[in-house]
Amino acid sequence: MASRIGFVAVFLVLLGAQAVAQDLPLDQQRPPIAAPTQQIQESQLPVLDTTPQFDPDHATGSYLARVSGQLRERSDAYTDGGYFWGLIDFLYGLLIASLLLWFRVSARMRDWTVEKTGNRAFQAMLYGVIYVSAVTLVRLPLDIFEGFVREHAYDLSNQNFLQWLGDYTKSFALTLIAAVIVLPILYAAIRRAGAAWWLWGAGIVIAFSIFVNVVYPVFIAPLYNNYTPLPDSPLKQSIMSLARANGIPADNIWLVDESRQSKRISANVSGFLGTTRISLNDNLLNLGTPDEVLAVLGHEMGHYVMGHALRGILLMGLMTLIGFAAVAWGFGFSAVRFGSHWQVHEPGDIAGLPLLVALMSIFLFLALPVSNSIVRSMESQADLFGVNAVRKPDAFSTVVLKLADYRKLDPGPLEEAMLYNHPSGRSRIAMMMHWKKEHVRDMDIRDTVAGNPR
């Protein structure tokens, strides 16, 4: 009770003092007192750059150093040997054409078809069957060495001989069917077009290449391998998400059992005009990490998004047109000088097919640096698209190292420019590392520089 009375008394005293103060004249009231102030010193805090230091050239060299010694020597030897055997293939093809022409074998083949039928379309079909069969038989020893013996010598093949021969027979059958279909159309157009036959010939070849691009993923590829839907998994969902994000009309991911044939890793977005499908082989799935699979698929999707199928058809179509123009000149030149001996005088004569093939192979051989440059530029663009879409430069770099089993990693500049239809391993890894340097401040990339790769 006493404390309450004390509290009330103090309250009344304070209230009374406030009332007295309010009753004083203005000149006797105390003015307001300004709050004390203190000068504040301002200064810039030092900027602490915590971005990891990254040297793309050093990183590229570090990656390349992972493949050394016998592994690097074997990779280089396989690539260098490929140049040699490619040249042998070219010269062997010219030899076969020369034998067919100079010994008048081709003329006798034509005469036999004329005896069998008066229909020129059927003559072309019969000639095509004989020609493809004869060339395949003559090439068989070379193909066995290159496709079977040499692949096993470098431990790249998983097939026994009968399995290899089965796939080889399928390729022969498909070539035979193509010849039976295309040759009658081609030679009918050549005969009717007169001096402009090379234009029609180029057009037919281009149209056939488009047709093959459309039907290949649906009807041809399954002849060699089994295509099954990739089982549901987080990886499949990531691939599907990547496809949707980039406007690729694929409703499934296909797994290819390529391990039954080789140890090569690959994937592709194949098809054209509504037959698009995304597929990866089981070697990539089994030997690659999920990040590596995504990095490869990002590259392949880049081809689709940037319209490389159509671009390739247009650019290679232009080369085909130029090639047929060169062949037309070469055919006329050769027929004037040697036609009497060969018994071949006109481009519309089916007996002149070995000459057409030889002249076109010479053109393609001389134009190899140009065609390689066209393909290599598109591959480089797809590399850049893939790393921008997936953001895994280190995963793509480790995939490049796995390709070193059959691709030389570090060729000379001239060798790469003339003979490579893909960027070299050094070029591809260097692109990834320079991309990484420009994104090193991004959190996901910074973690990989700091030693925590994802």
C-alpha positions as CSV (number, residue, x, y, z in Angstrom):
1,M,0.0,0.0,0.0
2,A,2.8,2.4,0.8
3,S,4.5,1.8,-2.5
4,R,1.3,2.5,-4.4
5,I,0.9,5.8,-2.5
6,G,4.5,6.7,-3.3
7,F,4.0,6.0,-6.9
8,V,0.8,8.2,-7.1
9,A,2.6,11.0,-5.3
10,V,5.5,11.0,-7.8
11,F,3.1,10.9,-10.7
12,L,1.2,14.0,-9.3
13,V,4.4,15.9,-8.8
14,L,5.5,15.3,-12.4
15,L,2.1,16.2,-13.7
16,G,2.1,19.5,-11.7
17,A,5.6,20.4,-12.9
18,Q,4.5,20.0,-16.5
19,A,1.5,22.2,-15.8
20,V,3.6,24.9,-14.2
21,A,6.0,24.9,-17.2
22,Q,3.1,25.2,-19.6
23,D,1.8,28.3,-17.6
24,L,5.1,30.2,-17.8
25,P,5.4,33.0,-20.3
26,L,7.2,32.1,-23.6
27,D,10.3,34.2,-22.9
28,Q,10.7,32.3,-19.6
29,Q,10.4,28.8,-21.1
30,R,13.6,27.0,-21.8
31,P,14.4,26.6,-25.6
32,P,14.8,23.2,-27.1
33,I,18.2,21.8,-26.9
34,A,19.8,20.5,-30.1
35,A,20.8,16.8,-30.1
36,P,24.5,16.3,-30.0
37,T,26.1,15.5,-33.3
38,Q,29.4,13.8,-34.3
39,Q,31.2,14.0,-37.6
40,I,31.2,10.6,-39.3
41,Q,34.3,9.6,-41.3
42,E,33.4,7.9,-44.7
43,S,35.8,5.7,-46.6
44,Q,35.6,3.0,-49.3
45,L,35.9,-0.6,-48.1
46,P,38.5,-2.6,-50.1
47,V,37.0,-4.8,-52.9
48,L,37.9,-8.4,-52.2
49,D,37.9,-10.3,-55.5
50,T,37.4,-13.9,-54.5
51,T,37.1,-15.2,-58.1
52,P,39.5,-18.1,-58.6
53,Q,42.4,-17.5,-61.0
54,F,42.1,-19.6,-64.1
55,D,44.5,-20.0,-67.0
56,P,42.7,-21.6,-70.0
57,D,45.9,-22.5,-71.9
58,H,47.4,-24.2,-68.8
59,A,44.1,-26.0,-68.3
60,T,44.1,-27.2,-71.9
61,G,47.7,-28.5,-71.6
62,S,46.8,-30.3,-68.3
63,Y,43.9,-32.1,-70.0
64,L,46.0,-33.1,-73.0
65,A,48.8,-34.4,-70.7
66,R,46.4,-37.0,-69.3
67,V,46.8,-39.0,-72.5
68,S,50.5,-39.7,-72.9
69,G,53.0,-42.4,-73.5
70,Q,51.8,-45.5,-75.3
71,L,48.2,-44.3,-75.3
72,R,49.1,-41.2,-77.2
73,E,51.4,-43.1,-79.6
74,R,48.6,-45.6,-80.4
75,S,46.1,-42.8,-81.0
76,D,48.5,-41.0,-83.3
77,A,49.4,-44.2,-85.1
78,Y,45.7,-45.1,-85.7
79,T,45.0,-41.6,-87.2
80,D,48.1,-41.5,-89.3
81,G,47.4,-45.0,-90.6
82,G,43.9,-43.9,-91.5
83,Y,45.4,-41.2,-93.8
84,F,47.5,-43.9,-95.5
85,W,44.6,-46.4,-96.0
86,G,42.3,-43.6,-97.1
87,L,44.8,-42.8,-99.9
88,I,45.0,-46.6,-100.7
89,D,41.2,-46.7,-101.0
90,F,41.2,-43.8,-103.4
91,L,43.9,-45.2,-105.6
92,Y,42.4,-48.7,-105.5
93,G,39.1,-47.3,-106.7
94,L,40.8,-45.6,-109.6
95,L,42.6,-48.9,-110.4
96,I,39.3,-50.8,-110.5
97,A,37.7,-48.2,-112.8
98,S,40.7,-48.3,-115.1
99,L,40.6,-52.0,-115.4
100,L,36.9,-52.0,-116.2
101,L,37.4,-49.4,-118.9
102,W,40.8,-50.3,-120.5
103,F,40.0,-54.0,-120.7
104,R,36.5,-53.2,-122.0
105,V,34.9,-55.1,-119.2
106,S,32.3,-52.4,-118.7
107,A,31.5,-52.3,-122.4
108,R,30.9,-56.1,-122.3
109,M,28.7,-55.8,-119.3
110,R,26.6,-53.2,-121.1
111,D,26.4,-55.4,-124.2
112,W,25.2,-58.3,-122.1
113,T,22.4,-56.3,-120.6
114,V,21.4,-55.1,-124.1
115,E,21.1,-58.8,-125.1
116,K,18.9,-59.6,-122.1
117,T,16.4,-56.7,-122.5
118,G,15.6,-53.9,-124.8
119,N,14.3,-51.7,-122.0
120,R,17.0,-49.2,-121.0
121,A,15.8,-48.9,-117.4
122,F,16.2,-52.7,-117.0
123,Q,19.6,-52.5,-118.7
124,A,20.7,-49.9,-116.1
125,M,19.3,-52.1,-113.3
126,L,21.2,-55.2,-114.5
127,Y,24.4,-53.3,-115.1
128,G,24.1,-51.8,-111.6
129,V,23.7,-55.3,-110.0
130,I,26.8,-56.6,-111.9
131,Y,28.9,-53.4,-111.2
132,V,28.2,-53.2,-107.5
133,S,28.8,-57.0,-107.1
134,A,32.0,-56.9,-109.0
135,V,33.4,-53.9,-107.2
136,T,32.4,-55.3,-103.8
137,L,34.1,-58.6,-104.6
138,V,37.3,-56.9,-105.8
139,R,37.4,-54.6,-102.7
140,L,36.6,-57.4,-100.2
141,P,40.2,-58.2,-99.2
142,L,41.0,-54.5,-98.5
143,D,37.7,-54.0,-96.7
144,I,38.4,-57.1,-94.5
145,F,41.8,-55.7,-93.5
146,E,40.6,-52.1,-92.8
147,G,37.2,-52.9,-91.3
148,F,38.1,-56.0,-89.3
149,V,41.8,-56.8,-88.9
150,R,42.9,-53.3,-88.3
151,E,40.1,-52.5,-85.9
152,H,41.0,-55.5,-83.8
153,A,44.7,-54.6,-83.9
154,Y,43.8,-51.3,-82.2
155,D,41.2,-53.0,-79.9
156,L,38.3,-51.0,-81.2
157,S,36.1,-53.8,-82.5
158,N,33.9,-56.2,-80.5
159,Q,32.8,-58.4,-83.4
160,N,33.9,-61.7,-84.5
161,F,34.4,-62.2,-88.3
162,L,31.0,-63.7,-88.9
163,Q,29.3,-60.8,-87.2
164,W,31.4,-58.3,-89.1
165,L,30.6,-60.1,-92.4
166,G,26.9,-60.0,-91.5
167,D,27.0,-56.2,-91.3
168,Y,29.1,-55.9,-94.4
169,T,26.6,-58.0,-96.3
170,K,23.8,-55.7,-95.2
171,S,25.7,-52.7,-96.5
172,F,26.3,-54.5,-99.8
173,A,22.5,-55.3,-100.1
174,L,21.6,-51.6,-99.4
175,T,24.1,-50.4,-102.0
176,L,22.7,-52.9,-104.4
177,I,19.1,-51.7,-103.8
178,A,20.2,-48.0,-104.1
179,A,21.9,-48.8,-107.5
180,V,18.8,-50.5,-108.8
181,I,16.6,-47.6,-107.9
182,V,18.9,-44.6,-108.7
183,L,20.8,-45.7,-111.8
184,P,17.7,-46.0,-114.1
185,I,16.5,-42.6,-113.0
186,L,19.9,-41.0,-113.3
187,Y,20.7,-42.3,-116.8
188,A,17.2,-41.6,-118.1
189,A,17.7,-37.9,-117.0
190,I,21.2,-37.8,-118.5
191,R,20.0,-39.1,-121.9
192,R,17.1,-36.6,-122.1
193,A,18.9,-33.5,-120.7
194,G,21.6,-33.3,-123.4
195,A,24.4,-30.9,-122.7
196,A,22.8,-30.0,-119.3
197,W,23.0,-33.6,-118.1
198,W,25.3,-32.7,-115.2
199,L,22.6,-30.4,-113.7
200,W,20.0,-33.1,-113.7
201,G,22.6,-35.6,-112.4
202,A,23.5,-33.4,-109.5
203,G,19.8,-32.7,-108.7
204,I,19.0,-36.4,-108.6
205,V,22.0,-37.2,-106.3
206,I,21.0,-34.3,-104.0
207,A,17.4,-35.5,-103.9
208,F,18.5,-39.0,-103.0
209,S,20.7,-37.7,-100.2
210,I,17.7,-35.9,-98.7
211,F,15.6,-39.1,-99.0
212,V,18.3,-41.1,-97.1
213,N,18.4,-38.4,-94.3
214,V,14.7,-38.8,-93.9
215,V,14.5,-42.6,-93.9
216,Y,17.8,-43.5,-92.3
217,P,16.9,-43.2,-88.5
218,V,13.6,-45.1,-89.0
219,F,14.3,-47.8,-91.6
220,I,18.1,-48.2,-92.1
221,A,19.8,-47.7,-88.7
222,P,17.7,-50.4,-87.0
223,L,19.0,-52.9,-89.6
224,Y,22.4,-52.8,-87.8
225,N,21.4,-52.2,-84.2
226,N,18.6,-52.5,-81.8
227,Y,17.0,-49.3,-80.7
228,T,15.2,-49.4,-77.3
229,P,13.8,-46.6,-75.2
230,L,16.2,-45.4,-72.6
231,P,14.9,-46.6,-69.2
232,D,13.4,-43.9,-66.9
233,S,16.0,-42.3,-64.8
234,P,17.1,-38.8,-63.6
235,L,19.5,-38.8,-66.6
236,K,16.7,-39.4,-69.0
237,Q,14.6,-36.7,-67.5
238,S,17.5,-34.3,-67.8
239,I,18.0,-35.1,-71.5
240,M,14.2,-34.7,-72.1
241,S,14.3,-31.4,-70.3
242,L,17.2,-30.2,-72.4
243,A,15.4,-31.3,-75.6
244,R,12.2,-29.4,-74.6
245,A,14.2,-26.3,-73.6
246,N,15.7,-26.2,-77.1
247,G,12.6,-26.9,-79.1
248,I,13.5,-30.4,-80.2
249,P,10.4,-32.5,-81.0
250,A,11.4,-35.8,-79.4
251,D,9.1,-37.8,-77.2
252,N,11.7,-40.4,-76.2
253,I,15.4,-41.1,-76.0
254,W,16.7,-44.2,-77.8
255,L,19.5,-46.4,-76.6
256,V,21.6,-48.1,-79.3
257,D,23.5,-51.4,-78.6
258,E,26.6,-50.3,-80.5
259,S,28.8,-52.2,-78.1
260,R,28.0,-55.3,-80.1
261,Q,30.1,-53.8,-82.8
262,S,32.7,-51.4,-81.4
263,K,34.1,-49.6,-78.4
264,R,33.3,-46.1,-79.9
265,I,31.1,-43.7,-78.0
266,S,28.6,-41.6,-79.9
267,A,25.1,-40.0,-79.8
268,N,23.1,-38.2,-82.4
269,V,19.9,-36.3,-83.2
270,S,19.2,-37.8,-86.5
271,G,16.4,-37.5,-89.0
272,F,14.8,-34.8,-91.1
273,L,11.3,-33.6,-92.1
274,G,9.5,-35.2,-89.2
275,T,11.7,-38.3,-88.5
276,T,13.8,-36.6,-85.8
277,R,15.0,-38.9,-83.0
278,I,17.5,-38.6,-80.2
279,S,19.7,-41.6,-79.6
280,L,22.9,-42.5,-77.7
281,N,24.9,-45.6,-77.8
282,D,25.4,-47.9,-74.8
283,N,29.2,-47.3,-74.8
284,L,28.6,-43.7,-74.0
285,L,26.1,-44.6,-71.3
286,N,28.3,-47.2,-69.7
287,L,31.7,-45.4,-70.0
288,G,30.6,-41.9,-69.5
289,T,29.4,-40.0,-66.4
290,P,25.9,-38.4,-66.4
291,D,27.6,-35.0,-67.0
292,E,29.5,-36.4,-70.0
293,V,26.3,-37.8,-71.5
294,L,24.6,-34.5,-71.1
295,A,27.6,-32.6,-72.6
296,V,27.6,-34.9,-75.7
297,L,23.8,-34.6,-76.1
298,G,24.0,-30.9,-75.8
299,H,26.4,-30.9,-78.8
300,E,24.2,-33.2,-80.8
301,M,21.1,-31.0,-80.1
302,G,23.1,-28.0,-81.3
303,H,23.2,-29.6,-84.8
304,Y,19.4,-29.7,-84.8
305,V,18.7,-26.3,-83.3
306,M,21.1,-24.6,-85.7
307,G,19.7,-26.4,-88.8
308,H,22.9,-28.2,-89.7
309,A,21.1,-31.0,-91.5
310,L,19.6,-28.5,-94.0
311,R,22.8,-26.4,-94.1
312,G,24.8,-29.6,-94.8
313,I,22.5,-30.6,-97.6
314,L,22.7,-27.1,-99.2
315,L,26.5,-26.8,-98.9
316,M,27.2,-30.4,-99.9
317,G,24.6,-30.0,-102.6
318,L,26.6,-27.0,-104.0
319,M,29.7,-29.1,-103.9
320,T,27.9,-31.9,-105.7
321,L,26.8,-29.4,-108.4
322,I,30.4,-28.2,-108.9
323,G,31.5,-31.8,-108.9
324,F,29.1,-32.8,-111.6
325,A,30.2,-29.8,-113.7
326,A,33.9,-31.0,-113.3
327,V,32.9,-34.5,-114.1
328,A,31.1,-33.4,-117.3
329,W,34.2,-31.6,-118.5
330,G,36.4,-34.6,-117.5
331,F,34.1,-37.0,-119.3
332,G,34.1,-35.1,-122.5
333,F,37.9,-34.7,-122.4
334,S,38.4,-38.4,-121.7
335,A,35.8,-39.7,-124.2
336,V,37.4,-37.8,-127.1
337,R,40.8,-39.3,-126.4
338,F,40.1,-42.8,-125.1
339,G,36.4,-43.4,-125.9
340,S,37.1,-45.5,-129.0
341,H,39.3,-47.9,-127.0
342,W,36.8,-48.0,-124.1
343,Q,33.8,-48.2,-126.4
344,V,32.3,-45.4,-124.4
345,H,31.4,-42.1,-126.1
346,E,28.4,-40.5,-124.5
347,P,27.6,-39.8,-120.8
348,G,24.3,-41.5,-121.2
349,D,26.0,-44.8,-122.0
350,I,25.7,-47.0,-118.8
351,A,29.2,-48.4,-119.7
352,G,30.6,-45.1,-118.7
353,L,29.6,-45.5,-115.1
354,P,33.2,-46.4,-114.0
355,L,34.5,-43.2,-115.6
356,L,31.8,-41.1,-113.8
357,V,32.7,-42.7,-110.5
358,A,36.4,-42.3,-111.0
359,L,36.1,-38.6,-112.0
360,M,33.8,-37.9,-109.1
361,S,36.2,-39.6,-106.7
362,I,39.1,-37.5,-108.0
363,F,37.0,-34.3,-107.5
364,L,36.0,-35.3,-103.9
365,F,39.6,-36.2,-103.1
366,L,40.9,-32.8,-104.3
367,A,38.0,-31.0,-102.6
368,L,38.5,-32.9,-99.3
369,P,39.9,-29.8,-97.4
370,V,36.8,-27.8,-98.4
371,S,34.3,-30.5,-97.4
372,N,36.2,-31.1,-94.2
373,S,36.1,-27.3,-93.5
374,I,32.3,-27.3,-94.0
375,V,31.7,-30.1,-91.6
376,R,34.4,-29.0,-89.1
377,S,32.8,-25.5,-88.8
378,M,29.4,-27.0,-88.0
379,E,31.0,-29.3,-85.4
380,S,32.7,-26.3,-83.8
381,Q,29.4,-24.4,-83.7
382,A,27.7,-27.4,-82.1
383,D,30.4,-27.6,-79.5
384,L,29.8,-24.0,-78.5
385,F,26.0,-24.5,-78.5
386,G,26.4,-27.5,-76.3
387,V,28.5,-25.9,-73.6
388,N,26.2,-22.9,-73.5
389,A,23.2,-25.1,-73.1
390,V,24.6,-27.6,-70.6
391,R,27.4,-25.5,-69.0
392,K,29.7,-28.5,-68.4
393,P,33.0,-27.6,-70.1
394,D,35.0,-30.1,-68.1
395,A,32.7,-33.0,-68.8
396,F,32.9,-32.3,-72.5
397,S,36.7,-32.1,-72.3
398,T,36.9,-35.5,-70.6
399,V,34.7,-37.0,-73.4
400,V,37.2,-35.6,-75.9
401,L,39.9,-37.5,-74.1
402,K,37.9,-40.7,-74.4
403,L,37.7,-40.1,-78.2
404,A,41.5,-40.2,-78.3
405,D,41.4,-44.0,-78.6
406,Y,40.8,-43.4,-82.4
407,R,41.4,-39.6,-82.9
408,K,44.8,-37.9,-82.7
409,L,44.5,-35.2,-80.0
410,D,47.0,-32.7,-81.1
411,P,47.7,-32.6,-84.9
412,G,49.6,-29.8,-86.6
413,P,47.6,-26.8,-87.8
414,L,47.9,-27.8,-91.5
415,E,47.0,-31.4,-90.8
416,E,43.9,-30.3,-88.9
417,A,42.8,-27.8,-91.7
418,M,43.3,-30.3,-94.5
419,L,42.3,-33.7,-93.1
420,Y,40.1,-33.2,-90.0
421,N,36.3,-33.1,-90.4
422,H,36.0,-32.4,-86.7
423,P,38.0,-29.9,-84.6
424,S,41.0,-31.6,-83.1
425,G,41.0,-32.6,-79.4
426,R,43.3,-29.7,-78.6
427,S,40.9,-27.2,-80.4
428,R,37.8,-28.6,-78.7
429,I,39.3,-28.6,-75.2
430,A,40.8,-25.1,-75.7
431,M,37.3,-23.8,-76.7
432,M,35.9,-25.3,-73.5
433,M,38.6,-23.8,-71.3
434,H,38.3,-20.3,-72.8
435,W,34.5,-20.5,-72.4
436,K,35.1,-21.5,-68.8
437,K,37.4,-18.5,-68.2
438,E,34.7,-16.1,-69.4
439,H,32.2,-17.7,-67.0
440,V,34.5,-18.2,-64.1
441,R,32.5,-15.7,-61.9
442,D,29.3,-17.8,-62.4
443,M,28.7,-19.9,-59.2
444,D,28.4,-23.3,-61.0
445,I,31.6,-22.7,-62.9
446,R,33.5,-21.2,-59.9
447,D,32.9,-24.4,-58.0
448,T,34.7,-26.4,-60.7
449,V,37.7,-24.0,-60.7
450,A,37.8,-24.2,-56.9
451,G,38.4,-27.9,-57.2
452,N,34.8,-29.2,-56.8
453,P,33.8,-30.3,-60.3
454,R,30.2,-31.0,-60.9
